[in-house]
């Protein structure tokens, strides 16, 4: 995993721990978001147009497959 160094102004020096926690939380959320986008793109591969009936079917498939994959990655 990469690392980013961010200079912190003297005025915020005492808040350094809280800032680090918030940045870590942001990075984790961003990683989850990217995984969800990849999963969605994988599930949508080959789809051109979807009618209402197919959309309902897809929603169920997405929910089921998405939950399983996210559980497997420890995200939910």
LOSE-845241 format. One record per residue: residue number from 1; x, z, y of N, C-alpha, C, O in turn. Coordinates in steps of 0.2 Angstrom, whole numbers. Layout:
<rs>
R   k  n.xx  n.zz  n.yy ca.xx ca.zz ca.yy  c.xx  c.zz  c.yy  o.xx  o.zz  o.yy
R NUM     X     Z     Y     X     Z     Y     X     Z     Y     X     Z     Y
...
</rs>
This chain:
<rs>
R   k  n.xx  n.zz  n.yy ca.xx ca.zz ca.yy  c.xx  c.zz  c.yy  o.xx  o.zz  o.yy
R   1     4     0    -6     0     0     0     4     0     6    10     3     6
R   2     3    -4    11     6    -4    17     5     2    22     1     6    20
R   3     9     2    27     9     7    32     9     5    39    12     0    40
R   4     5     8    43     5     6    50     7    12    54     5    18    53
R   5    11    11    59    13    17    64    10    15    70    11    10    73
R   6     7    20    73     3    20    79     6    25    84     6    31    82
R   7     8    23    90    11    28    95     5    32    97     0    29    99
R   8     5    39    98     0    43   101     2    46   107     8    49   108
R   9    -2    45   112     0    48   119     1    56   118    -3    59   114
R  10     4    59   123     6    66   123    -1    70   123    -2    75   121
R  11    -6    67   127   -12    70   128   -16    71   122   -20    75   121
R  12   -15    67   117   -18    67   110   -14    70   105   -16    70    99
R  13    -8    72   106    -3    75   101    -7    80    97    -6    81    91
R  14   -10    85   100   -13    90    96   -19    88    91   -21    92    87
R  15   -22    82    93   -27    79    89   -24    74    83   -28    71    80
R  16   -18    74    82   -15    70    78   -18    70    71   -19    64    68
R  17   -19    76    68   -22    76    61   -29    73    61   -30    70    56
R  18   -33    75    66   -40    72    66   -40    64    67   -44    61    64
R  19   -35    62    71   -35    55    72   -33    51    65   -35    46    63
R  20   -28    54    62   -26    51    55   -31    51    50   -32    47    47
R  21   -35    57    50   -41    57    45   -46    52    47   -48    48    42
R  22   -48    51    53   -52    46    55   -50    39    54   -54    34    52
R  23   -43    37    55   -41    31    54   -41    29    46   -42    24    44
R  24   -39    34    42   -39    34    35   -46    32    32   -47    28    28
R  25   -51    36    35   -58    34    33   -60    27    35   -64    24    31
R  26   -58    25    41   -59    18    43   -57    13    38   -60     8    36
R  27   -50    14    36   -47     9    32   -50     9    25   -51     4    22
R  28   -53    15    23   -56    15    16   -63    12    17   -65     8    12
R  29   -66    12    22   -73     9    23   -72     1    23   -76    -3    21
R  30   -66    -1    27   -65    -8    27   -63   -11    21   -65   -16    19
R  31   -59    -7    16   -58    -9    10   -64   -10     6   -65   -15     2
R  32   -69    -5     6   -75    -6     2   -79   -12     5   -82   -16     1
R  33   -79   -13    11   -83   -19    14   -80   -25    11   -84   -30    10
R  34   -73   -26    11   -70   -32     9   -72   -33     1   -73   -39    -1
R  35   -72   -28    -3   -74   -28   -10   -81   -31   -11   -83   -35   -15
R  36   -86   -28    -6   -93   -30    -7   -93   -37    -5   -97   -41    -8
R  37   -90   -40     0   -90   -47     2   -88   -51    -4   -91   -56    -5
R  38   -82   -49    -7   -79   -53   -13   -85   -53   -18   -86   -58   -22
R  39   -88   -47   -20   -93   -47   -25   -99   -52   -23  -101   -55   -28
R  40  -101   -51   -17  -107   -55   -15  -105   -63   -16  -109   -67   -18
R  41   -99   -65   -14   -97   -72   -14   -96   -74   -22   -98   -80   -23
R  42   -94   -69   -26   -93   -71   -33  -100   -72   -36  -101   -77   -40
R  43  -105   -68   -34  -112   -68   -37  -115   -75   -34  -120   -77   -37
R  44  -114   -77   -28  -117   -82   -25  -114   -89   -26  -116   -94   -25
R  45  -108   -89   -30  -104   -95   -32  -109  -100   -35  -113   -98   -40
R  46  -109  -106   -33  -113  -111   -36  -121  -111   -33  -124  -116   -35
R  47  -123  -107   -29  -129  -107   -27  -130  -111   -21  -126  -111   -16
R  48  -135  -116   -21  -136  -120   -15  -142  -118   -11  -141  -116    -5
R  49  -148  -119   -14  -154  -116   -11  -158  -112   -15  -157  -113   -21
R  50  -161  -107   -13  -164  -102   -17  -171  -101   -14  -173  -100    -8
R  51  -176  -102   -19  -183  -101   -17  -185   -93   -18  -180   -89   -20
R  52  -191   -91   -16  -193   -84   -16  -192   -81   -23  -189   -75   -23
R  53  -194   -84   -28  -194   -81   -35  -186   -80   -37  -185   -75   -40
R  54  -182   -85   -35  -175   -85   -37  -172   -79   -33  -167   -76   -35
R  55  -174   -78   -27  -171   -73   -22  -172   -66   -25  -168   -62   -25
R  56  -178   -65   -28  -180   -59   -31  -176   -58   -37  -173   -52   -38
R  57  -175   -63   -41  -171   -62   -47  -164   -61   -45  -160   -57   -48
R  58  -161   -64   -40  -154   -63   -38  -153   -56   -35  -148   -53   -37
R  59  -158   -54   -31  -158   -47   -29  -157   -42   -34  -153   -37   -34
R  60  -161   -43   -39  -160   -38   -45  -153   -39   -48  -150   -34   -50
R  61  -151   -45   -49  -145   -46   -52  -139   -43   -48  -134   -40   -51
R  62  -139   -44   -42  -134   -42   -37  -134   -34   -37  -128   -32   -37
R  63  -140   -31   -37  -140   -24   -37  -137   -21   -43  -133   -17   -43
R  64  -139   -24   -49  -136   -22   -56  -129   -23   -56  -125   -19   -58
R  65  -127   -29   -55  -120   -31   -56  -115   -28   -51  -110   -25   -52
R  66  -118   -27   -45  -114   -24   -39  -113   -17   -41  -107   -14   -40
R  67  -118   -13   -43  -117    -6   -44  -112    -5   -50  -108    -1   -50
R  68  -113    -9   -55  -108    -8   -61  -101    -9   -59   -96    -6   -60
R  69  -100   -15   -55   -93   -16   -52   -90   -11   -48   -84    -9   -48
R  70   -95    -8   -43   -93    -3   -38   -91     3   -42   -87     7   -40
R  71   -95     5   -47   -94    11   -51   -87    10   -55   -83    15   -55
R  72   -86     4   -57   -80     3   -61   -74     4   -56   -68     6   -59
R  73   -74     3   -50   -69     3   -45   -69    10   -42   -65    12   -38
R  74   -74    15   -44   -74    21   -41   -77    22   -34   -75    27   -30
R  75   -80    17   -32   -83    16   -25   -89    20   -24   -91    22   -19
R  76   -93    20   -30   -99    24   -29  -100    28   -36  -105    32   -36
</rs>
